[in-house]
Amino acid sequence: MNTKITDCIRCDFPLLIQTNEAYLDNAATSQKPYCVINAVEDFYKHSNANPLRGLYELSVNATDRYEDAREAVAKFIHAGESAEIIFTRNTTESLNLIAYSYGLSNLREGDEIVVSITEHHSNILPWQMVARSTGAKLSYLECEQDGRITDEAIEKTITEKTRLVAVGEVSNVTGRRNPVEKIIEKAHSVGAVTVVDGAQSTPHMAVDVQAMNTDFFAFSGHKLLGPMGIGVLYGRRELLEAMPPFLTGGEMIQTVSREGAVWAELPHKFEAGTVNAADAVGLHAAIDYITGLGFDAITEREDALTAYAMEGMKKIPHLHLIGSEDPAEHNGILNFVIDGVHPHDISAILDADGIDVRAGHHCAQPLLNHLGFRSTTRASLMFYNTEEEVRRLLGSLASVRSRMGYED
């Protein structure tokens, strides 16, 4: 495997060098490099004060590090300005913020909400809530059996009545990147606002929200080598300014009287209470780490590992891969079933061999039902995984049916 990232990269990740486990559940959460862990620890050791509130030096330092993280995120996804970056807990909270603050305020009976069938539940349930609350109609943008969304489906589903379109950039089931640019162009042509879930795309490919031309974009830090508990919402300034706050309380106000309040300016209007500064600093470190590697090298490494795994999996009798035949369209996600063996049993057998994968519906039940499955097994790769780990996976998978009592 001739890639710019070598197996030595694992030395940057303490968990990976302390265990013999083959960690192949990266679509759920990524491992954390020393630089991220150290950044969070350093904040608590040397900058621990309430940001945005104190005029003393320690609080100012905490504020500066928090806002530096916001600047880093804005640059990372090419936002127009840092005020368009809202820190949340995760992608789910970001999507709910849009649903409650934009959806409930702007959608009404007769409007249509279009959601891709490929979505994680986090980008379905908020829009089901908005539809129930407003009387808007919820429609689904269907995909083909390999997860592909066609131009014909886009043209058919997004209509003159569509007012909001929600789509994930990359599916956590098939790994396929959706044609978000075409979907956004069609949505804007009928006056609809777009919401892109970038939880699975942001760790694996460069994101440019301005070139994408989306109105909202959400992602989580923990899938991006960052800490758990920090997420990001990007929104166009004009939309964010017109939206009411999602949560109210400390720090998100300018003034409060007995009768009401004047909200703080962006982005603080949407960040009520004491903010998660330490994890924002950790996210900043993760972004610096990924930027240092470069997405060209990351993609080369992950595509090579995926191709190697798919080549081996196709040779295993009774194993069926889900999604495209092209490894480059999987973005490290390998979802599969094995005839006669429940995914939970597959996962248990692999766990016994020290291999960590995910089994179940992957918080994407509508998509799995659409594709004809109830549950599957998913191995998901990151640039720090190795050929040796893939060989271990293939060896265990080849033994699953015999270990379950089959004679073939």
C-alpha positions in Angstrom: 0.0 0.0 0.0 1.7 3.1 -1.2 0.2 6.1 0.7 1.6 9.2 2.2 0.2 8.1 5.6 2.0 5.1 7.1 1.2 2.8 10.0 3.4 4.9 12.2 0.5 7.4 12.5 -1.0 5.1 15.1 1.7 6.3 17.6 -0.3 9.6 17.8 -3.3 7.7 19.3 -2.8 6.4 22.8 -5.7 4.0 22.8 -4.5 2.4 19.5 -1.0 1.7 21.0 -2.4 0.4 24.3 -4.7 -2.3 22.9 -4.6 -5.2 20.5 -8.2 -4.4 19.4 -8.8 -3.7 15.8 -11.0 -0.6 16.1 -13.3 -0.6 13.0 -16.2 1.5 14.3 -15.0 4.9 13.2 -18.3 5.9 11.7 -19.7 5.9 15.2 -16.8 7.8 16.8 -13.1 8.3 16.0 -10.1 7.8 18.3 -8.4 10.8 19.7 -4.7 11.8 19.1 -2.5 13.0 21.9 -2.7 16.6 20.7 -6.4 16.7 21.3 -6.3 15.1 24.7 -3.4 17.4 25.7 -5.3 20.5 24.5 -8.3 19.7 26.6 -6.1 19.0 29.6 -4.1 22.1 29.0 -7.2 24.3 29.0 -8.3 23.0 32.4 -4.8 23.3 33.8 -4.0 26.8 32.5 -7.1 28.5 31.2 -10.0 27.3 33.3 -12.3 30.2 33.8 -15.8 31.1 32.6 -15.4 32.4 29.1 -17.2 35.6 27.9 -18.0 36.8 31.4 -14.9 37.9 33.3 -12.7 40.9 32.7 -9.8 39.4 34.5 -6.8 37.9 32.6 -7.7 34.2 33.1 -11.3 34.7 31.8 -10.0 36.7 28.9 -7.6 33.9 28.0 -10.4 31.3 28.1 -12.5 33.5 25.9 -9.6 34.0 23.4 -9.0 30.2 23.2 -12.8 29.6 22.7 -13.1 32.2 20.0 -9.9 31.0 18.3 -11.5 27.6 18.0 -14.5 29.2 16.3 -12.2 30.9 13.9 -10.5 27.6 13.1 -13.8 25.9 12.4 -14.9 28.8 10.1 -11.7 28.4 8.2 -11.9 24.6 8.1 -15.3 24.6 6.4 -14.9 27.9 4.6 -17.6 29.8 6.3 -18.0 33.5 5.3 -17.2 34.6 8.9 -16.8 33.1 12.4 -20.2 34.6 13.6 -21.8 32.0 11.3 -20.4 29.2 13.5 -22.5 28.1 16.4 -21.1 25.6 18.9 -23.5 22.9 20.0 -23.1 19.5 21.7 -23.2 17.4 18.5 -24.8 17.1 15.0 -28.1 16.1 16.5 -28.4 19.2 18.6 -27.4 21.3 15.6 -30.2 19.8 13.5 -32.7 20.2 16.3 -31.7 23.9 16.7 -32.5 24.4 13.0 -35.8 22.5 13.3 -37.0 24.4 16.4 -35.7 27.9 15.6 -36.1 28.0 11.8 -38.6 25.2 11.0 -41.3 26.0 13.6 -41.0 29.8 12.8 -41.1 29.6 9.0 -43.0 26.5 7.8 -46.7 26.2 7.7 -49.6 24.0 6.5 -49.3 23.4 2.7 -45.5 23.6 2.7 -43.4 20.6 1.9 -40.3 19.3 3.7 -38.1 17.0 1.7 -35.8 14.6 3.5 -33.5 12.1 1.9 -34.3 8.5 2.7 -30.6 8.0 3.3 -30.6 10.0 6.5 -29.6 9.2 10.0 -32.5 9.5 12.4 -31.1 12.8 13.6 -32.0 14.3 10.3 -35.4 12.7 10.1 -37.0 13.0 13.5 -36.7 16.8 13.9 -38.5 17.2 10.5 -41.2 14.8 11.5 -41.7 17.0 14.6 -41.9 20.1 12.5 -44.3 18.5 10.1 -46.6 17.5 12.9 -46.4 20.9 14.6 -46.9 23.0 11.5 -49.1 20.9 9.2 -46.3 20.8 6.6 -46.1 17.7 4.4 -43.0 15.5 4.8 -41.7 13.8 1.6 -38.8 11.5 1.0 -36.1 11.7 -1.6 -35.7 8.1 -2.5 -32.5 6.3 -3.6 -31.6 3.3 -5.7 -30.6 -0.1 -4.3 -26.9 1.0 -4.2 -27.8 4.2 -2.3 -27.5 6.5 -5.4 -29.9 9.4 -5.6 -30.7 10.1 -9.3 -31.3 13.4 -11.1 -34.8 12.1 -11.9 -35.6 11.6 -8.2 -34.4 15.1 -7.4 -36.5 16.7 -10.1 -39.6 14.6 -9.1 -39.4 15.1 -5.4 -38.5 18.8 -4.9 -41.4 20.8 -6.1 -42.7 24.4 -6.1 -44.2 23.7 -2.7 -40.9 22.5 -1.1 -39.7 25.0 1.5 -36.9 22.9 3.2 -34.7 20.1 2.0 -32.6 18.1 4.5 -29.9 15.7 3.3 -26.7 14.1 4.6 -23.6 14.6 2.6 -22.4 11.0 3.2 -24.6 8.1 4.2 -23.6 6.2 7.4 -25.0 3.0 5.8 -23.6 3.0 2.3 -20.8 5.5 2.6 -21.9 7.1 -0.6 -21.7 10.9 -1.0 -25.0 12.3 -2.0 -25.2 14.8 -4.9 -25.7 17.7 -2.5 -24.7 20.4 -5.0 -27.5 19.2 -7.4 -30.0 18.9 -4.5 -29.1 22.4 -3.2 -29.4 23.9 -6.7 -32.8 22.4 -7.2 -34.0 23.4 -3.8 -32.9 27.0 -4.2 -34.6 27.2 -7.6 -37.9 26.7 -5.9 -37.1 29.0 -2.9 -36.4 26.2 -0.4 -33.8 26.4 2.4 -31.2 23.5 2.6 -29.9 21.6 5.6 -26.8 19.4 5.1 -25.8 16.8 7.7 -22.0 16.6 7.5 -21.3 14.2 10.4 -19.9 11.5 8.1 -18.3 13.7 5.4 -16.4 16.2 7.5 -13.8 13.6 8.8 -13.0 12.3 5.4 -13.1 15.1 2.8 -12.7 18.8 2.5 -15.9 20.9 3.1 -16.6 24.3 1.6 -20.0 25.5 2.7 -19.9 28.5 0.4 -19.0 26.5 -2.7 -21.6 24.0 -1.7 -24.0 26.9 -1.3 -25.9 25.3 1.5 -27.9 27.4 4.0 -27.1 25.2 7.0 -24.4 22.6 7.7 -23.9 20.5 10.8 -21.2 18.2 12.1 -19.8 16.6 15.3 -16.4 17.0 16.8 -16.1 13.4 18.1 -16.2 11.8 14.6 -13.4 14.3 13.6 -10.8 13.1 16.2 -12.2 15.8 18.6 -13.8 15.4 22.0 -17.3 14.1 22.6 -19.7 16.9 23.6 -18.8 19.5 21.0 -20.6 20.0 17.7 -21.0 22.7 15.1 -23.8 24.4 13.3 -23.0 26.7 10.3 -25.8 28.9 9.1 -26.0 31.9 6.8 -25.9 35.1 8.8 -29.2 36.4 7.4 -31.0 33.2 8.4 -29.4 33.0 11.9 -30.2 36.7 12.6 -33.9 36.2 11.8 -34.2 33.0 13.9 -35.3 33.1 17.5 -32.9 31.4 20.0 -33.2 27.7 20.6 -32.3 28.0 24.3 -32.6 31.0 26.6 -30.6 31.9 29.8 -27.2 33.2 30.6 -24.8 34.8 28.1 -27.2 34.8 25.1 -28.7 38.1 26.0 -27.8 41.7 25.6 -30.2 43.1 28.2 -33.0 41.7 30.3 -35.9 43.6 31.9 -39.0 42.4 33.8 -40.9 42.4 30.6 -38.5 40.7 28.2 -35.0 40.6 26.7 -32.8 41.7 23.8 -30.8 38.9 22.4 -27.0 39.0 22.0 -25.5 39.3 18.6 -24.4 36.3 16.6 -23.1 33.8 17.4 -23.8 34.1 21.1 -27.6 34.3 20.7 -27.5 30.5 20.2 -25.0 29.6 22.9 -26.9 29.9 26.2 -25.2 29.1 29.5 -21.6 28.3 30.3 -20.0 27.2 27.0 -18.0 24.0 26.4 -14.7 25.9 26.0 -12.4 23.0 26.7 -13.9 20.7 24.1 -13.9 23.6 21.6 -10.2 23.9 22.2 -9.9 20.2 21.7 -11.8 20.4 18.4 -9.4 23.2 17.3 -6.5 20.8 18.0 -8.2 18.1 16.0 -8.7 20.4 13.0 -5.0 21.4 13.1 -4.0 17.8 13.2 -6.2 16.9 10.2 -5.2 20.0 8.3 -1.5 19.0 8.9 -2.1 15.5 7.3 -4.2 16.9 4.4 -7.3 15.4 2.9 -5.5 14.2 -0.2 -3.4 11.9 2.0 -6.3 10.9 4.2 -8.5 10.0 1.2 -5.6 8.1 -0.5 -5.1 6.0 2.6 -8.7 5.3 3.3 -9.6 4.5 -0.3 -6.7 2.0 -0.5 -7.8 0.3 2.8 -11.4 0.2 1.6 -10.4 -1.3 -1.8 -8.3 -3.9 0.0 -11.1 -4.8 2.3 -13.7 -5.0 -0.4 -11.5 -7.2 -2.6 -11.2 -9.7 0.2 -14.9 -9.5 1.3 -16.1 -10.2 -2.3 -14.2 -13.6 -2.1 -16.0 -14.7 1.1 -19.0 -16.9 0.2 -22.4 -15.8 1.4 -21.2 -12.3 2.3 -23.0 -9.5 0.6 -21.8 -5.9 0.6 -24.2 -3.0 0.6 -23.7 0.0 -1.7 -21.6 0.8 -4.7 -19.0 -1.5 -6.3 -16.6 1.4 -6.3 -14.4 1.5 -3.1 -14.0 5.3 -3.6 -17.7 5.8 -3.1 -17.7 4.1 0.4 -15.6 6.7 2.3 -14.4 3.9 4.5 -17.8 2.4 5.3 -18.3 -1.3 4.6 -21.8 -2.5 5.4 -22.7 -6.1 4.8 -24.8 -9.1 5.7 -23.9 -12.8 5.8 -26.5 -15.4 4.8 -28.0 -17.2 7.8 -26.2 -15.2 10.4 -27.7 -12.3 12.4 -25.5 -9.2 12.5 -25.4 -9.3 16.3 -23.8 -12.8 16.1 -21.3 -11.6 13.5 -20.4 -8.7 15.8 -20.0 -11.0 18.8 -17.8 -13.4 16.8 -15.6 -10.5 15.7 -15.5 -9.1 19.2 -14.2 -12.5 20.4 -11.4 -12.0 17.9 -10.6 -8.5 19.1 -12.3 -6.7 16.2 -14.7 -3.8 16.9 -17.6 -3.3 14.4 -21.1 -2.1 14.7 -24.3 -4.2 14.2 -27.9 -3.1 14.1 -29.9 -0.5 12.1 -27.3 2.2 12.5 -29.9 4.8 13.4 -31.1 4.6 9.8 -34.1 2.3 9.9 -36.0 4.0 7.0 -33.0 3.5 4.7 -32.4 -0.1 5.7 -36.1 -0.9 5.3 -36.0 0.7 1.8 -33.0 -1.5 0.9 -34.7 -4.6 2.3 -32.8 -5.1 5.5 -33.7 -5.0 9.2 -30.1 -4.9 10.4 -26.6 -5.2 9.1 -23.0 -5.3 10.2 -20.8 -2.3 9.6 -17.0 -2.0 9.6 -15.8 1.6 9.1 -12.2 2.6 8.4 -10.1 5.6 9.3 -6.7 6.6 8.0 -5.0 5.2 11.2 -6.3 1.7 10.4 -3.9 -0.8 8.9 -3.7 -3.6 6.3 -3.1 -6.0 9.1 -6.3 -5.0 10.8 -8.2 -5.5 7.5 -6.6 -9.0 7.2 -7.8 -9.9 10.7 -11.3 -8.7 9.7 -11.3 -10.8 6.6 -10.0 -13.9 8.4 -12.7 -13.6 11.1 -15.5 -13.0 8.5 -14.4 -16.1 6.5 -14.9 -18.2 9.6 -18.3 -16.8 10.8 -20.6 -19.4 9.1 -18.5 -22.4 10.2 -18.4 -21.1 13.8 -22.2 -20.8 13.6 -22.5 -24.5 12.6 -22.7 -24.2 8.8 -20.7 -26.8 6.9 -20.0 -24.7 3.8 
